Amino acid sequence: MKKLEERSRGAAVRAERVRKAVESKAREEAARLERQREAKAQAKLQTMGVCVAGFRWIKQSKGYRCAGGAHFVTNAELGLRETQKAQEKAQRETARALEEEREAAARAERARKVAELKAREEAERLEGQREAMAQAKLQTMGVCVAGFPWIKQLNGYQCGGGSHFVTNAELGL
């Protein structure tokens, strides 16, 4: 039982390490793609120069607006759509990898629970066999000499009158 718990804890720790590694790699990839996208935008803006009114470009969510506020260049006009698609693809792949890791952790947990249940059932079966052997020996012995039935205790059987005791060792258990 302890070995199962140790294996389960080990599997959980490994799954957590893998999850963190996947998340870290995803963040690094997203940052790299964003830097690449921004570099491409800056290169394109430099070739365009400042806006027609002479203002510099300021990054916005969907493109760049001139500091004067009158002009706007979309990401699509700068050719950033492909980079955005690559970033979205990387995010989908990261999400898929995380989902696969969650599924693997869930499978490992289910396997641990099944193994734990089997171990518990086996222990109960063995205890049932020991009890059946004890009952068979007690039946051959009959009731205690005072006529009381035998009652199961922690380390053996005691007669109902409380005067007599038969240990598990004496019963061969």
C-alpha positions in Angstrom: 0.0 0.0 0.0 2.8 2.4 0.9 4.6 1.6 -2.4 1.4 2.5 -4.3 1.2 5.8 -2.5 4.9 6.5 -3.1 4.5 5.7 -6.8 1.4 7.8 -7.0 3.2 10.8 -5.4 6.1 10.3 -7.7 3.8 10.2 -10.7 2.1 13.4 -9.5 5.4 15.1 -9.0 6.6 14.1 -12.5 3.4 15.3 -14.0 3.7 18.7 -12.3 7.3 19.0 -13.5 6.3 18.3 -17.1 3.3 20.7 -16.8 5.6 23.5 -15.6 8.1 22.7 -18.3 5.4 22.8 -21.0 4.0 26.1 -19.6 7.5 27.6 -19.4 8.3 26.6 -23.0 4.9 28.0 -24.2 5.7 31.3 -22.5 9.1 31.4 -24.0 7.7 30.6 -27.4 5.0 33.2 -27.1 7.5 35.9 -26.0 9.9 34.9 -28.9 7.0 35.2 -31.4 5.9 38.5 -30.0 9.5 39.9 -30.2 9.7 38.6 -33.8 6.4 40.2 -34.6 7.3 43.5 -33.0 10.7 43.5 -34.8 8.9 43.0 -38.1 6.5 45.8 -37.3 9.3 48.2 -36.4 11.2 47.3 -39.6 8.1 48.0 -41.6 7.4 51.3 -39.7 11.0 52.4 -40.2 10.7 51.9 -44.0 7.4 54.0 -43.8 9.0 56.6 -41.6 7.0 58.9 -39.4 3.4 59.7 -40.2 2.6 62.3 -42.8 2.3 64.9 -40.0 5.7 64.0 -38.6 4.6 62.1 -35.5 6.1 58.8 -34.3 4.1 55.6 -34.3 2.7 54.2 -31.0 1.7 50.5 -30.6 -2.0 49.8 -30.1 -3.9 46.5 -29.8 -4.7 46.2 -33.5 -1.9 48.2 -35.0 -0.1 51.5 -34.6 -1.4 55.0 -34.2 0.6 58.1 -34.8 1.4 60.2 -31.7 -0.8 63.0 -33.2 -3.7 60.6 -33.1 -4.9 61.2 -36.6 -3.4 58.3 -38.5 -3.6 54.5 -37.9 -1.8 51.5 -39.6 -3.3 48.1 -38.9 -1.3 44.9 -38.2 -2.6 43.5 -41.4 -1.3 46.5 -43.4 2.1 45.8 -41.8 2.0 42.2 -42.8 1.8 40.9 -39.2 -1.1 38.6 -39.8 1.1 35.6 -40.5 3.1 36.1 -37.3 -0.1 36.4 -35.3 -1.3 33.2 -36.8 1.9 31.5 -35.8 1.5 32.8 -32.3 -2.1 31.5 -32.1 -0.9 28.1 -33.4 1.8 27.9 -30.7 -0.8 28.8 -28.1 -3.1 26.0 -29.4 -0.2 23.5 -29.4 0.6 24.5 -25.8 -3.0 24.1 -24.7 -3.1 20.7 -26.4 0.1 19.6 -24.7 -1.3 20.8 -21.3 -4.5 18.9 -21.9 -2.6 15.7 -22.8 -0.6 16.1 -19.6 -3.8 16.5 -17.6 -5.2 13.4 -19.2 -2.0 11.5 -18.4 -2.1 12.6 -14.8 -5.8 11.6 -14.6 -5.0 8.1 -16.1 -2.2 7.7 -13.6 -4.5 8.7 -10.7 -7.2 6.2 -11.9 -4.5 3.4 -12.2 -3.4 4.2 -8.6 -6.9 4.1 -7.3 -7.6 0.8 -9.1 -4.4 -0.7 -7.7 -5.2 0.6 -4.2 -8.7 -1.0 -4.5 -7.3 -4.3 -5.6 -4.8 -4.3 -2.7 -7.6 -3.5 -0.3 -9.8 -6.3 -1.7 -6.9 -8.7 -1.5 -6.3 -7.8 2.1 -10.0 -8.3 2.9 -9.9 -11.6 1.1 -6.9 -12.8 3.1 -8.5 -11.6 6.4 -11.7 -13.5 5.4 -9.6 -16.7 4.8 -7.9 -16.3 8.2 -11.3 -15.8 9.9 -12.8 -18.8 8.2 -9.8 -20.9 9.4 -10.2 -19.6 12.9 -13.9 -20.4 12.9 -13.3 -23.9 11.6 -10.8 -24.6 14.4 -13.1 -23.0 17.0 -15.9 -25.3 15.8 -13.8 -28.3 16.2 -12.9 -27.1 19.7 -16.6 -26.4 20.4 -17.7 -23.9 23.0 -15.4 -23.0 25.9 -15.4 -25.4 28.9 -17.9 -23.1 30.7 -20.2 -23.4 27.7 -19.8 -19.9 26.3 -19.3 -19.1 22.6 -16.1 -17.6 21.3 -15.9 -13.8 20.5 -13.3 -12.3 18.2 -10.8 -10.0 19.9 -7.7 -8.2 18.6 -5.2 -11.0 19.2 -7.4 -14.0 19.3 -10.8 -15.1 20.7 -12.3 -14.8 24.2 -15.1 -16.8 25.5 -18.4 -15.1 26.2 -17.9 -15.5 29.9 -14.6 -13.7 29.8 -12.6 -16.4 31.5 -10.9 -18.1 28.6 -8.8 -16.9 25.7 -7.4 -18.6 22.6 -4.6 -16.6 20.8 -4.3 -16.3 17.0 -1.0 -18.2 17.3 -2.7 -21.1 19.1 -5.2 -21.2 16.2 -2.4 -21.2 13.7 -3.1 -17.7 12.3 
